[in-house]
Amino acid sequence: MKPMQFLKWLYPGMRVKRWLGIALAGVLCFGIGSALLPVEGGILLRLTSLVLLLTGLMGLVFGVGLMVRSLLEAVTPGHSGSLVELVFQQRYLERGPKVVVIGGGTGLSTLLHGLKKYTTNITAIVTVADDGGSSGRLRQEFDMLPPGDIRNCLVALADTEPLMQRLFQYRFAEDSALQGHNFGNLFITAMTKITGDFERAVRASSKVLAIRGRVVPSTNTKVRLAAEHVDGTVTLGESKISKAPAAIRRIYLEPTSCQPTEDALAAIRDANAVVLGPGSLYTSIIPNLLVERMVDAIVTSKALKIYICNVMTQSRETHGFGASDHIRALVAHTNPGIVQLCIVNTEPVPDALLERYREEGAYPVGADVEKIRSLGYQVVADNIISTENYVRHDADKVASIIIQLLVGSRVPLAAQGVAGGRSQTGE
């Protein structure tokens, strides 16, 4: 440090000098006390030396602590938590397991809320097949990838002020040209035009929201999702598939030769766990896996492969599906090695909520544990739902199960039938 730069610490208003002075006074008192301690003398001298030692130690700790706090307030003005919380986030969480979560929609962002409490080594690989709503309009008008699912994941991983998160989720409702658009979508769109690249725009948005982890698109290709139905008809467009009357036989991407992002492949290769879902089976999870090389990367990875099954069926996509049917569809589109373990819910849904979902043609997904085992996969069957206003996965419960599986506090994966807290799979 240059001499003139060092002198800036002594400028008025730096809020460092007073705490530095207390710390130096503490060092002086501690030094004098240490010098007096071995000197032969009476009780008064020994008592004086002990008082000086204690006073010096307290002054040193007090001065240094407040000086560090003053510096942190200057360099991290937006941080509202305590010093120990900041250090915990930066030191403890960065040593957490490497978790890759693949999907889209609200299910993926819900899980991210829970996982970020355990680790900052999170990579969310997000589908870019959305073509409805604000994302679809921006995709068509600006010839870019849809930002909606990406935005939800960024906000879920954000470690910034709540006002900033609310801003990114704000949707324009007035009767104007912006009606239906989301501010976060518009922000990512503008950032894409400024940087000239969607991936760079996502990285820049990540810095604005100070997210814990990374969010990456599964591919940079502008893909369109298509569904072939059991009656032979074909539906083009993600937003139209869920409205088609016939059941889905298979889904595919156009173009079929789209390539994954390098960030996605690298994250899968280094992961401790690859988590599929939760989310819409055909329109949020499987589309990511149809990108070339994505399945091979997951299957050859040494990571624990986990599928989090939905808790409710979807009327036009998975009507009448049990948990084992979800896995069969997943495997049919990919590879039997895409999953090792399935997490399913066993908690009954309250009748009041069931009635609301019946009106939409949605019903609880059956936890057919034995059928899943017969397919060769292991199961964690537990209460993993939140039923406050809607039936949703409880982010904290699911994240806790994933972390416990990784740190080995549950039954080892090699044992048949990994058990949950209220598991029906057996111990």
Phi and psi in degrees as a GROMACS rama.xvg file:
@    title "Ramachandran Plot"
@    xaxis  label "Phi"
@    yaxis  label "Psi"
@TYPE xy
-69.3737  150.191  LYS-2
-55.2258  -41.7621  PRO-3
-66.9907  -34.7447  MET-4
-66.6652  -39.2856  GLN-5
-63.295  -36.2513  PHE-6
-66.8162  -19.2131  LEU-7
-63.4627  -25.7409  LYS-8
-62.2611  -21.4264  TRP-9
-94.5923  -0.069338  LEU-10
-65.9895  148.555  TYR-11
-61.169  143.244  PRO-12
86.1924  -1.11065  GLY-13
-74.2166  -18.288  MET-14
57.1596  40.209  ARG-15
-125.178  -35.625  VAL-16
-59.4  -43.1446  LYS-17
-64.4312  -41.1859  ARG-18
-74.3015  -34.054  TRP-19
-64.9002  -38.5991  LEU-20
-64.0777  -42.0557  GLY-21
-63.2489  -42.3956  ILE-22
-63.0051  -42.6568  ALA-23
-67.0925  -38.0898  LEU-24
-63.5498  -37.5848  ALA-25
-63.6272  -40.9402  GLY-26
-63.1522  -41.3436  VAL-27
-63.992  -46.7106  LEU-28
-61.8936  -42.9259  CYS-29
-63.3035  -39.4826  PHE-30
-65.4878  -43.0774  GLY-31
-65.2943  -43.9621  ILE-32
-60.7138  -41.3908  GLY-33
-64.1563  -36.5087  SER-34
-70.0071  -34.7024  ALA-35
-79.7556  -23.8144  LEU-36
-58.4839  -44.598  LEU-37
-82.0711  -5.41517  PRO-38
-72.2999  135.112  VAL-39
-68.0204  132.821  GLU-40
-178.29  -171.306  GLY-41
-85.182  -173.065  GLY-42
-63.6097  -35.9603  ILE-43
-62.6472  -39.7848  LEU-44
-66.6912  -43.0245  LEU-45
-64.9528  -40.4301  ARG-46
-63.9182  -40.748  LEU-47
-62.1082  -43.8652  THR-48
-64.4115  -39.6238  SER-49
-66.4026  -39.8223  LEU-50
-62.7495  -42.5808  VAL-51
-64.4108  -41.0599  LEU-52
-60.3844  -47.8469  LEU-53
-66.6161  -43.5  LEU-54
-62.8547  -43.031  THR-55
-63.6217  -41.9267  GLY-56
-64.5111  -44.7066  LEU-57
-63.0373  -42.4715  MET-58
-63.5065  -40.8102  GLY-59
-63.5434  -49.9081  LEU-60
-63.7071  -44.9623  VAL-61
-62.9109  -47.179  PHE-62
-65.3782  -47.132  GLY-63
-65.1914  -41.6941  VAL-64
-60.7923  -46.785  GLY-65
-71.1674  -30.5321  LEU-66
-66.1401  -43.9046  MET-67
-63.8111  -41.6939  VAL-68
-63.045  -40.5539  ARG-69
-62.3713  -40.9175  SER-70
-66.9804  -39.633  LEU-71
-65.1718  -37.6831  LEU-72
-63.6698  -29.8614  GLU-73
-77.4408  -40.402  ALA-74
-90.7394  -19.7006  VAL-75
-129.632  66.673  THR-76
-63.6801  -23.0537  PRO-77
-85.3987  -7.22835  GLY-78
-82.4978  119.914  HIS-79
-100.134  -6.1747  SER-80
-86.1476  -175.409  GLY-81
-81.8127  168.796  SER-82
-61.9078  -42.0737  LEU-83
-63.9028  -34.191  VAL-84
-67.3631  -40.9429  GLU-85
-64.4501  -44.4785  LEU-86
-65.3253  -39.1157  VAL-87
-58.4361  -45.1794  PHE-88
-64.8698  -42.1392  GLN-89
-80.5626  -28.2004  GLN-90
-106.711  -45.6525  ARG-91
-78.4044  -50.1312  TYR-92
-66.5652  -29.4306  LEU-93
-72.3355  -11.4618  GLU-94
-97.5682  6.22396  ARG-95
-70.671  170.012  GLY-96
-64.02  154.567  PRO-97
-89.3386  112.971  LYS-98
-119.041  126.347  VAL-99
-106.372  127.122  VAL-100
-117.358  127.979  VAL-101
-118.346  129.812  ILE-102
164.028  -140.912  GLY-103
177.944  179.58  GLY-104
71.086  -166.467  GLY-105
-72.273  -26.8087  THR-106
-61.1466  -44.5237  GLY-107
-65.8095  -46.1296  LEU-108
-65.7226  -32.3798  SER-109
-62.0701  -46.4324  THR-110
-63.891  -36.9262  LEU-111
-62.3086  -33.5706  LEU-112
-56.893  -39.3883  HIS-113
-79.2984  -41.1396  GLY-114
-65.8671  -33.1502  LEU-115
-69.0258  -9.26254  LYS-116
-80.1175  -13.4105  LYS-117
-111.112  -25.0106  TYR-118
-159.655  151.382  THR-119
-102.562  -1.10875  THR-120
-88.6067  59.1431  ASN-121
-111.484  134.623  ILE-122
-124.47  118.378  THR-123
-96.6267  116.005  ALA-124
-98.2759  117.148  ILE-125
-115.951  139.421  VAL-126
-65.3385  147.397  THR-127
-124.6  31.4639  VAL-128
-95.3324  -2.24474  ALA-129
-61.8083  134.882  ASP-130
-137.209  18.598  ASP-131
-115.445  166.286  GLY-132
62.4247  -149.629  GLY-133
-60.1852  -42.5718  SER-134
-60.3541  -43.1615  SER-135
-64.3551  -40.5508  GLY-136
-64.7561  -43.6762  ARG-137
-67.6146  -39.1279  LEU-138
-58.1488  -45.0745  ARG-139
-73.9542  -41.8245  GLN-140
-73.3431  -36.6128  GLU-141
-109.555  5.48776  PHE-142
52.1143  56.8688  ASP-143
-136.943  172.898  MET-144
-72.2344  148.669  LEU-145
-69.09  130.643  PRO-146
-91.505  -8.79603  PRO-147
-59.5549  -54.4117  GLY-148
-66.0587  -35.5541  ASP-149
-60.6693  -45.5209  ILE-150
-60.4483  -44.8966  ARG-151
-58.7858  -39.5072  ASN-152
-71.2727  -37.735  CYS-153
-60.7302  -45.4838  LEU-154
-66.1068  -38.5829  VAL-155
-63.233  -34.7937  ALA-156
-92.4054  -0.401334  LEU-157
-64.4744  143.25  ALA-158
-124.32  44.4664  ASP-159
-120.305  -175.405  THR-160
-62.5086  142.493  GLU-161
-55.1165  -32.2362  PRO-162
-62.5641  -39.3324  LEU-163
-65.6882  -39.1281  MET-164
-65.2069  -42.0572  GLN-165
-63.9257  -35.741  ARG-166
-63.1842  -44.454  LEU-167
-66.5535  -25.8723  PHE-168
-95.8029  -1.87846  GLN-169
-66.4529  131.204  TYR-170
-113.578  128.757  ARG-171
-72.418  122.24  PHE-172
-109.315  -13.3782  ALA-173
-65.6985  158.96  GLU-174
-77.3279  86.3848  ASP-175
-151.332  -178.893  SER-176
-65.1007  -21.468  ALA-177
-91.6672  0.642886  LEU-178
-54.8153  129.521  GLN-179
87.9281  -15.9033  GLY-180
-78.714  151.689  HIS-181
-106.524  137.742  ASN-182
-58.5332  -41.9127  PHE-183
-60.8101  -39.5565  GLY-184
-62.1923  -43.0822  ASN-185
-66.4435  -37.2851  LEU-186
-63.0814  -47.4389  PHE-187
-65.2245  -35.8369  ILE-188
-62.7856  -47.33  THR-189
-62.8833  -40.4629  ALA-190
-65.25  -34.9993  MET-191
-63.7315  -41.169  THR-192
-69.069  -35.1142  LYS-193
-70.5787  -46.1852  ILE-194
-84.3041  -21.3409  THR-195
80.5883  8.0217  GLY-196
-154.129  133.424  ASP-197
-65.2734  -42.8785  PHE-198
-61.5989  -43.1417  GLU-199
-64.7469  -35.3792  ARG-200
-63.9962  -40.3045  ALA-201
-65.4307  -41.4536  VAL-202
-62.8789  -41.8914  ARG-203
-65.4319  -40.3966  ALA-204
-65.295  -33.523  SER-205
-62.0564  -38.1973  SER-206
-69.11  -38.3097  LYS-207
-60.8231  -40.5611  VAL-208
-91.1468  -2.11995  LEU-209
49.3531  55.6946  ALA-210
-75.6927  154.375  ILE-211
-94.6501  92.6726  ARG-212
123.67  -158.628  GLY-213
-136.149  150.928  ARG-214
-125.114  125.477  VAL-215
-134.622  143.678  VAL-216
-71.7369  151.531  PRO-217
-70.9396  -28.0865  SER-218
-152.334  155.447  THR-219
-95.6144  0.889011  ASN-220
-81.6444  138.901  THR-221
-78.7611  90.595  LYS-222
-93.1483  158.513  VAL-223
-125.329  133.767  ARG-224
-88.3493  136.633  LEU-225
-129.607  148.446  ALA-226
-126.808  132.32  ALA-227
-99.9728  127.228  GLU-228
-97.9373  166.774  HIS-229
-65.668  -20.9209  VAL-230
-90.3463  5.53608  ASP-231
92.3623  -9.79208  GLY-232
-76.8597  160.263  THR-233
-125.896  134.15  VAL-234
-113.886  128.866  THR-235
-106.475  129.661  LEU-236
107.423  125.781  GLY-237
-57.7981  -40.6861  GLU-238
-69.6992  -20.6476  SER-239
-92.5302  -21.5189  LYS-240
-63.1977  -41.5906  ILE-241
-70.9242  -9.64276  SER-242
-102.084  -8.53127  LYS-243
-68.623  139.457  ALA-244
-73.5747  -28.8251  PRO-245
-88.3725  150.367  ALA-246
-66.1679  156.985  ALA-247
-87.9912  131.179  ILE-248
-90.3683  -46.7999  ARG-249
-159.498  160.336  ARG-250
-123.723  157.506  ILE-251
-153.292  165.103  TYR-252
-104.61  148.163  LEU-253
-123.065  123.258  GLU-254
-74.6241  156.099  PRO-255
-78.2278  -15.7969  THR-256
-96.1842  20.3584  SER-257
-65.7618  144.593  CYS-258
-106.815  148.392  GLN-259
-75.1793  160.294  PRO-260
-74.0627  148.227  THR-261
-64.8933  -33.9775  GLU-262
-61.981  -38.2814  ASP-263
-65.8998  -45.6488  ALA-264
-64.5626  -42.1791  LEU-265
-63.9474  -40.0871  ALA-266
-64.83  -42.6994  ALA-267
-64.0877  -41.4654  ILE-268
-62.0758  -35.8025  ARG-269
-97.0976  1.028  ASP-270
-74.0604  150.375  ALA-271
-87.8363  -27.2832  ASN-272
-146.452  138.835  ALA-273
-115.199  118.944  VAL-274
-111.816  124.792  VAL-275
-100.646  122.054  LEU-276
87.7413  -172.523  GLY-277
-74.7925  165.336  PRO-278
154.682  174.571  GLY-279
-58.8039  125.073  SER-280
-59.8849  -51.8119  LEU-281
-85.5456  -24.2741  TYR-282
-113.334  -8.54918  THR-283
-120.697  -39.4382  SER-284
-93.3077  -58.5714  ILE-285
-60.1955  -37.184  ILE-286
-54.2766  -35.7233  PRO-287
-63.4566  -35.5445  ASN-288
-80.8126  -11.1856  LEU-289
-84.5817  -8.80457  LEU-290
-69.2387  133.051  VAL-291
-55.1722  140.696  GLU-292
74.8591  -9.46013  ARG-293
-68.0101  -45.9373  MET-294
-64.3664  -44.8885  VAL-295
-58.4292  -40.6004  ASP-296
-62.6381  -40.7887  ALA-297
-70.6784  -46.2884  ILE-298
-62.2103  -40.03  VAL-299
-83.3776  -11.591  THR-300
-67.4813  148.232  SER-301
-81.8238  0.476646  LYS-302
-68.8455  155.565  ALA-303
-73.2455  124.38  LEU-304
-98.4558  117.113  LYS-305
-120.525  135.81  ILE-306
-113.995  125.297  TYR-307
-99.3639  109.387  ILE-308
-74.9598  144.233  CYS-309
-60.3269  155.052  ASN-310
-96.0733  -19.2767  VAL-311
-130.092  147.144  MET-312
-75.53  166.908  THR-313
-118.63  129.522  GLN-314
-55.2253  -42.2503  SER-315
-98.6976  -5.26118  ARG-316
-113.529  -49.6545  GLU-317
-128.809  34.7899  THR-318
-59.1935  129.211  HIS-319
78.3671  5.24484  GLY-320
-76.7386  136.325  PHE-321
-94.58  178.88  GLY-322
-60.5338  -39.4682  ALA-323
-65.4963  -31.3847  SER-324
-67.3731  -36.3192  ASP-325
-60.6856  -44.2812  HIS-326
-66.8463  -40.7616  ILE-327
-59.3785  -43.513  ARG-328
-65.6688  -39.744  ALA-329
-62.0382  -46.8908  LEU-330
-68.344  -37.9872  VAL-331
-62.1799  -30.118  ALA-332
-89.2936  -10.2625  HIS-333
-133.021  -97.7253  THR-334
-161.066  141.384  ASN-335
-56.9928  -25.2074  PRO-336
-84.1003  7.55656  GLY-337
-70.8783  -20.9887  ILE-338
-133.571  144.479  VAL-339
-114.801  -31.3024  GLN-340
-144.45  142.023  LEU-341
-119.247  134.15  CYS-342
-103.559  121.558  ILE-343
-127.216  155.962  VAL-344
-92.9487  141.045  ASN-345
-118.221  -2.99452  THR-346
-81.1066  129.341  GLU-347
-63.9365  147.962  PRO-348
-89.1972  133.467  VAL-349
-56.1264  143.919  PRO-350
-57.9118  -37.3505  ASP-351
-60.9589  -39.6325  ALA-352
-76.3414  -35.5511  LEU-353
-58.7065  -40.509  LEU-354
-61.9619  -41.1151  GLU-355
-63.6925  -41.4185  ARG-356
-73.2246  -30.8757  TYR-357
-61.2451  -35.2508  ARG-358
-62.4806  -25.0063  GLU-359
-96.7461  1.60592  GLU-360
76.1655  25.7188  GLY-361
-113.143  141.762  ALA-362
-138.867  159.201  TYR-363
-60.2128  141.477  PRO-364
-78.2251  125.078  VAL-365
-69.2473  133.889  GLY-366
-87.3744  71.4923  ALA-367
-80.5221  74.9208  ASP-368
-57.859  -45.0004  VAL-369
-65.6147  -34.8393  GLU-370
-65.9494  -38.5158  LYS-371
-64.1236  -42.6675  ILE-372
-61.8891  -38.0393  ARG-373
-65.8249  -22.3214  SER-374
-80.5521  -9.08987  LEU-375
99.0124  15.4055  GLY-376
-115.232  152.342  TYR-377
-92.9097  163.001  GLN-378
-136.494  139.437  VAL-379
-114.619  111.606  VAL-380
-110.043  119.407  ALA-381
-157.965  172.775  ASP-382
-80.1251  105.848  ASN-383
-125.24  22.053  ILE-384
-114.977  156.608  ILE-385
-115.401  132.985  SER-386
-125.7  39.4307  THR-387
-65.1825  -65.8916  GLU-388
-119.037  -29.9049  ASN-389
-132.448  165.441  TYR-390
-88.7629  110.22  VAL-391
-133.442  158.942  ARG-392
-66.8115  138.532  HIS-393
-80.4542  110.075  ASP-394
-58.5224  -40.7688  ALA-395
-67.4374  -42.084  ASP-396
-65.6079  -46.2551  LYS-397
-66.5572  -42.9959  VAL-398
-62.4788  -39.3939  ALA-399
-61.9975  -41.3878  SER-400
-62.3962  -44.6686  ILE-401
-61.9446  -44.9043  ILE-402
-67.0987  -40.2121  ILE-403
-62.2345  -38.777  GLN-404
-63.3181  -36.765  LEU-405
-75.5712  -36.012  LEU-406
-88.8369  -5.07809  VAL-407
87.154  16.1216  GLY-408
-83.0093  -10.1836  SER-409
-98.8485  -179.116  ARG-410
-60.1632  134.023  VAL-411
-56.1947  150.374  PRO-412
-60.4091  -30.5502  LEU-413
-64.866  -24.9316  ALA-414
-75.7378  139.696  ALA-415
-72.9041  126.104  GLN-416
82.0142  78.1334  GLY-417
-68.864  131.279  VAL-418
-100.937  144.54  ALA-419
-98.4205  -176.773  GLY-420
-61.432  -42.7541  GLY-421
-117.596  42.1183  ARG-422
-62.3773  146.148  SER-423
-104.431  10.1777  GLN-424
-91.244  -12.3521  THR-425
95.0884  155.503  GLY-426
